[in-house]
Amino acid sequence: MPTFEEARRIILDHVTPLGVERVELLASLGRVLAEDMNAPWDMPLYDNSAMDGFAVRFIDCGEGAVPLRITGYIPAGGSVSGPILAGCAIRIMTGAPIPHNCDAVVPVEETEESDGMVSIKSAVRQLQHIRFHGEDVANGDTFLTAGTVVQSPEISMLASFGKAIVPVYRKARIAVLSTGDELIELGEPPEPGRIINSNALSLAAAIRETGAEPVIIGIARDNKESHREKMLEGLQADALITSAGVSAGDKDFVRDVLAELGVQQIFWKVDIKPGGPTAFGVKDGTPVFSLPGNPVSTMVTFEEFVKPALLKMMGHRRVIKPYVKAILREEARKKPGKVHFLRVRIEVEDGRYWATTSGDQNTGILRTMVRANAIAVLPKDRTLVAAGEEVDVHLLRSDAAMLEG
């Protein structure tokens, strides 16, 4: 049975980035660049004004200088008709090209205009408010590297260089299969002995949060034929995730049927709690994650094992969340021999993280996942972590991520 760290390393060693596709620029948002992006021209392409105001010669703007005559106007998208004459100024808009002998732009709010003349109300610095040719990116420079996650600033840069089509790693299609006769679909009336198939939807949501596409393939009932039919369908995706049926009970068919379908089991069981009976296998390069059926265990094992693998498949370089240190407000007790994942709520006080348990840690208490915004990772050899001790924590939710920033 592998350790927590070994299991995660084994999984990541068995997955590789998917193929590359070229998509329209806006469709690349949230995707990972598959190639370096090199500038096809200088940025800016020409010297231009950074302000609405007046293009001037610095020599004409000394302290106590006489007003300057306005002799022209250059709008954004306009062209330069000639140099600035001595003692003159040209009205200019942001982004407009700079006359060749201009060495300063004075913002309009720092001037007074009257009868075709402009007076400058503040000291002028030479070269102020001018964007110079190539000062941002030079022709041929790599302005974005492969592995970059495309967000709005990257969209702006790509658009500025005319990149209408962008090479990105393909989105992973992830099949989601739930197992068990006790399951009913959302919308069916609950009754004793029946459980709504919430795992399929929570896994689909978690998959979508990674940027992958979930494919819910329904419920495999407690017989091998149903398992085989659904699993064959699931193995057509880029990865298959099953929930429940992975232990050693009379109706736990997942591992046996996967083996019959040619899935090589890499490991079964990990020294963690919750989520110990987690299995991982591979068939022809397709990873198969078999997670426990308890909803809390399903979500925790997805976060710690499946999510890093999906991110790697889609080209991400940083796939494992870094730990942060948090101080426990209350003691935590556990048995030795397993890493424990403690659901906690993180707050910041005096510049430090403080962790409070989000409630009863029994894996049947789903509300603790709703309340939690982080997972504290308690070492396998510890039996007591005292109040006031620091623990390693993975931040989970958006409010915790903002705390990290």
C-alpha positions in Angstrom: 0.0 0.0 0.0 1.6 3.3 -1.1 1.9 6.3 1.1 -0.1 9.5 0.3 2.9 11.1 -1.4 3.9 7.9 -3.2 0.3 7.4 -4.6 0.2 10.9 -5.9 3.6 10.5 -7.5 2.6 7.2 -9.1 -0.5 8.7 -10.6 1.4 11.7 -12.0 4.0 9.4 -13.5 1.3 7.5 -15.4 -0.4 10.5 -17.0 0.9 12.7 -19.8 -0.4 15.9 -21.5 -3.0 15.4 -24.1 -2.7 16.5 -27.7 -2.7 20.1 -29.0 -5.5 21.9 -30.8 -5.8 25.4 -32.3 -8.7 27.4 -31.1 -10.1 30.9 -31.6 -8.5 33.4 -29.2 -11.4 33.8 -26.8 -11.8 30.1 -26.6 -8.3 29.8 -25.2 -9.3 31.5 -22.0 -8.3 29.2 -19.1 -6.5 26.9 -21.3 -2.7 26.2 -21.4 -0.5 27.4 -24.2 1.2 24.5 -26.0 3.8 26.6 -27.8 5.9 29.7 -27.1 4.4 32.9 -28.6 6.9 35.1 -30.4 6.3 38.7 -31.3 5.8 39.2 -35.1 6.6 42.9 -34.7 7.7 45.5 -32.1 5.3 46.7 -29.4 4.7 49.6 -29.6 5.1 49.6 -33.3 5.9 53.3 -33.2 6.5 56.0 -30.7 3.1 57.2 -29.4 1.5 59.4 -26.8 0.5 57.9 -23.5 -1.8 60.8 -22.7 -4.4 63.2 -24.3 -2.5 66.5 -24.3 0.1 68.4 -26.3 3.2 67.2 -28.0 6.0 69.7 -27.4 9.8 70.2 -27.6 11.3 70.1 -24.1 13.5 73.1 -24.9 10.4 75.2 -25.3 9.0 74.3 -21.9 11.5 75.8 -19.5 10.4 77.5 -16.3 8.7 80.8 -17.1 8.4 79.9 -20.8 5.9 81.9 -23.0 2.7 80.2 -24.2 3.1 77.9 -27.2 1.2 78.2 -30.4 -1.0 75.3 -31.3 -0.2 74.3 -34.9 -1.8 71.0 -35.4 -3.8 68.0 -34.2 -2.9 64.3 -34.3 -5.8 61.9 -33.4 -5.4 58.3 -32.4 -5.0 56.5 -35.7 -3.8 59.7 -37.4 -0.5 60.4 -39.1 2.3 62.9 -38.5 2.5 65.7 -41.1 5.8 67.1 -40.0 8.0 68.2 -37.0 7.0 70.6 -34.2 8.2 74.1 -35.0 10.1 76.1 -32.3 7.7 77.7 -29.8 4.8 75.5 -30.9 2.8 72.6 -29.7 0.6 70.0 -31.4 -2.6 68.7 -29.8 -2.3 64.9 -29.5 -4.5 62.0 -28.4 -3.5 58.9 -26.5 -2.0 56.3 -28.9 -1.3 58.9 -31.6 2.1 58.8 -33.3 4.7 61.2 -32.0 6.3 63.9 -34.2 10.0 62.9 -34.8 11.4 65.9 -32.8 8.9 65.7 -30.0 10.5 64.8 -26.6 7.6 65.3 -24.2 3.8 65.2 -24.0 2.0 67.5 -21.6 -1.3 66.1 -20.3 -4.3 68.4 -21.1 -5.2 68.8 -17.5 -1.8 70.5 -16.9 -2.4 73.1 -19.5 -4.6 76.2 -20.1 -5.7 77.0 -23.7 -6.8 80.4 -25.0 -6.9 82.0 -28.5 -4.9 79.2 -30.2 -2.2 79.3 -27.5 -1.5 76.8 -24.8 0.2 77.6 -21.4 1.9 74.8 -19.4 1.0 74.9 -15.7 3.6 72.4 -14.3 7.2 71.5 -14.8 7.9 69.2 -17.8 10.3 66.3 -17.7 12.1 65.3 -20.9 10.6 62.2 -22.5 7.5 62.2 -20.2 4.3 60.4 -21.3 5.8 58.9 -24.5 5.6 55.2 -25.2 8.7 54.3 -27.2 8.9 52.0 -30.2 9.6 48.4 -29.0 9.9 49.3 -25.3 7.3 46.7 -24.3 8.3 43.7 -26.6 10.8 43.6 -29.4 10.2 41.8 -32.7 11.0 38.1 -32.3 10.9 38.1 -28.5 9.0 35.4 -26.7 6.2 37.2 -25.0 4.4 34.1 -23.6 5.9 30.7 -23.0 4.4 27.3 -23.4 2.7 26.2 -20.2 1.2 29.6 -19.6 -2.4 29.6 -18.4 -4.3 32.0 -20.6 -6.2 34.7 -18.6 -7.4 38.1 -19.6 -3.9 39.8 -19.6 -2.7 37.1 -21.9 -5.7 37.5 -24.2 -4.9 41.2 -24.4 -1.3 40.5 -25.4 -2.2 37.8 -27.9 -4.8 40.1 -29.5 -2.3 42.9 -29.7 -0.1 40.7 -31.8 -3.0 39.6 -34.0 -3.1 36.0 -32.7 -6.6 35.1 -33.8 -5.9 31.3 -33.5 -4.0 30.0 -30.4 -2.3 26.5 -29.9 -3.5 25.1 -26.6 -3.6 21.7 -24.9 -6.8 19.8 -25.5 -9.5 19.8 -22.8 -9.8 16.4 -21.2 -13.1 14.5 -21.5 -13.6 12.7 -18.2 -16.2 10.0 -17.8 -18.0 9.8 -14.4 -19.6 6.5 -13.3 -21.5 5.9 -10.1 -22.2 2.4 -8.9 -24.8 0.8 -6.6 -28.4 -0.5 -6.6 -29.2 2.0 -3.9 -28.7 5.0 -6.1 -31.4 7.1 -7.7 -31.1 10.0 -10.1 -31.7 13.6 -9.2 -35.4 14.3 -9.4 -36.6 10.9 -8.3 -38.3 10.9 -4.9 -36.0 9.8 -2.1 -37.2 7.0 0.2 -35.6 4.7 2.8 -32.8 2.7 1.4 -32.3 4.9 -1.6 -29.6 7.6 -2.1 -29.6 10.4 -4.6 -26.6 10.1 -6.9 -24.9 13.3 -5.8 -21.4 12.0 -6.4 -21.9 12.2 -10.2 -22.8 15.8 -10.0 -20.2 16.8 -7.4 -17.5 15.1 -9.5 -18.8 16.7 -12.7 -18.6 20.1 -11.0 -15.1 19.5 -9.7 -14.0 18.3 -13.2 -15.4 21.4 -14.8 -13.6 23.6 -12.2 -10.3 22.1 -13.5 -11.2 23.2 -17.1 -12.0 19.6 -18.2 -15.3 18.4 -19.6 -17.3 15.9 -17.6 -19.2 13.1 -19.3 -21.8 11.6 -16.8 -22.5 8.0 -18.0 -25.0 7.1 -15.3 -25.2 4.3 -12.7 -23.8 0.8 -12.9 -26.1 -1.5 -11.0 -24.9 -4.2 -8.7 -24.1 -6.8 -11.4 -21.1 -7.4 -13.6 -23.1 -6.9 -16.9 -24.1 -3.4 -15.9 -20.6 -2.5 -14.7 -19.1 -3.9 -17.9 -21.4 -2.0 -20.2 -20.9 1.4 -18.4 -17.2 0.9 -18.0 -16.6 0.1 -21.7 -18.4 3.4 -22.4 -16.3 5.3 -19.9 -13.0 3.9 -21.2 -13.7 5.8 -24.5 -13.0 9.1 -22.6 -9.6 10.5 -21.7 -10.0 9.2 -18.2 -12.6 7.3 -16.2 -13.6 8.1 -12.6 -15.8 5.6 -10.7 -17.3 6.1 -7.3 -18.2 3.3 -4.8 -17.9 -0.4 -5.3 -14.1 -0.4 -4.8 -13.9 -2.1 -1.5 -14.1 -5.9 -0.9 -17.8 -6.5 -0.4 -20.0 -9.0 -2.1 -21.3 -6.3 -4.5 -18.1 -4.4 -5.0 -17.5 -5.3 -8.7 -15.4 -2.3 -9.8 -11.9 -3.7 -9.5 -12.9 -7.2 -10.9 -14.7 -5.8 -13.9 -11.9 -3.3 -14.7 -9.4 -6.1 -14.6 -11.6 -8.2 -17.0 -11.6 -5.2 -19.3 -7.8 -5.0 -19.4 -7.3 -2.2 -16.9 -3.9 -2.7 -15.1 -4.4 -2.0 -11.4 -1.4 0.1 -10.3 -2.4 0.3 -6.6 -5.4 -0.3 -4.4 -5.6 1.4 -1.0 -3.6 4.4 0.3 -2.5 5.2 3.8 -5.0 8.1 4.2 -8.3 8.9 6.0 -10.8 9.5 4.6 -10.4 7.8 1.2 -8.3 4.7 2.1 -9.9 2.3 -0.4 -8.9 4.4 -3.5 -7.6 2.5 -6.5 -5.8 3.6 -9.6 -5.3 1.8 -12.9 -4.4 2.3 -16.6 -5.5 0.9 -19.9 -3.7 1.8 -23.0 -2.7 5.1 -21.5 -6.2 5.9 -20.2 -6.1 6.5 -16.4 -8.9 5.0 -14.3 -9.6 6.4 -10.8 -11.7 4.3 -8.5 -12.8 6.4 -5.6 -14.8 5.5 -2.4 -18.5 6.1 -2.5 -18.9 8.2 0.6 -19.4 11.8 -0.7 -16.8 13.3 1.6 -14.2 10.7 0.7 -15.1 11.1 -3.0 -14.5 14.9 -2.9 -11.3 14.7 -0.8 -9.7 12.0 -3.0 -10.6 13.9 -6.1 -8.9 17.0 -4.8 -5.7 15.2 -3.7 -5.3 12.6 -6.4 -7.5 13.2 -9.5 -7.3 17.0 -9.8 -3.5 17.1 -10.2 -3.6 14.4 -12.8 -6.3 16.2 -14.9 -4.3 19.4 -14.7 -1.2 17.6 -16.0 -3.2 16.1 -18.8 -4.2 19.5 -19.9 -0.7 20.9 -19.9 -0.5 22.6 -16.6 3.0 22.9 -15.0 1.9 23.6 -11.5 -0.5 20.8 -10.6 -0.1 20.3 -6.9 -1.3 23.1 -4.6 1.5 24.3 -2.3 1.0 24.0 1.4 0.6 27.0 3.6 1.1 26.9 7.4 -1.9 27.4 9.7 -2.2 27.4 13.4 -4.8 24.9 14.9 -7.2 26.6 17.2 -8.1 23.2 18.8 -6.3 19.9 19.3 -6.7 17.1 16.8 -6.4 13.5 17.7 -5.9 10.5 15.4 -4.6 7.0 15.2 -1.1 6.5 13.9 -0.3 4.9 10.5 -2.4 7.1 8.2 -2.3 10.6 6.9 -5.5 12.4 8.0 -7.2 15.0 6.0 -8.9 17.4 8.4 -11.6 19.6 7.0 -11.0 23.1 8.4 -12.1 26.7 8.1 -9.2 29.2 7.5 -9.2 32.8 8.8 -6.4 35.4 8.9 -5.6 37.2 12.1 -2.5 39.5 12.5 -1.1 38.2 9.2 -1.3 34.5 10.2 -3.5 31.7 9.1 -5.7 30.1 11.8 -7.5 26.8 11.2 -10.7 25.7 12.9 -12.3 22.3 12.2 -15.4 22.7 10.1 -17.4 20.3 12.3 -17.7 16.6 13.0 -15.0 14.8 10.9 -17.1 11.7 10.4 -17.1 11.0 6.7 -20.9 10.8 6.7 -21.2 14.5 7.6 -21.4 16.3 4.3 -22.0 19.7 5.8 -18.3 19.9 6.9 -17.2 20.0 3.3 -19.6 22.9 2.7 -18.2 24.8 5.7 -14.5 24.0 4.9 -12.3 26.2 2.8 -9.2 24.1 3.3 -7.8 20.7 4.2 -5.3 20.3 7.0 -2.9 17.4 6.3 -2.0 15.6 9.5 1.2 13.4 9.4 0.7 9.6 9.6 3.0 9.2 12.6 1.2 11.8 14.8 -1.5 10.9 17.2 -2.0 14.3 18.7 -1.6 17.8 17.2 -2.1 20.3 20.0 -3.9 23.5 19.8 -1.5 26.3 18.8 0.6 24.0 16.6 1.2 24.7 13.0 -0.1 22.3 10.4 0.3 22.0 6.6 -2.9 23.2 4.8 -4.2 23.0 1.2 -6.5 25.9 0.4 -9.6 24.8 -1.4 -12.2 27.4 -2.1 -12.2 30.9 -3.7 -12.5 32.7 -0.3 -9.4 30.8 1.0 -7.6 31.6 -2.3 -8.2 35.3 -1.7 -6.8 34.9 1.8 -3.7 33.4 0.3 -3.2 36.4 -1.9 
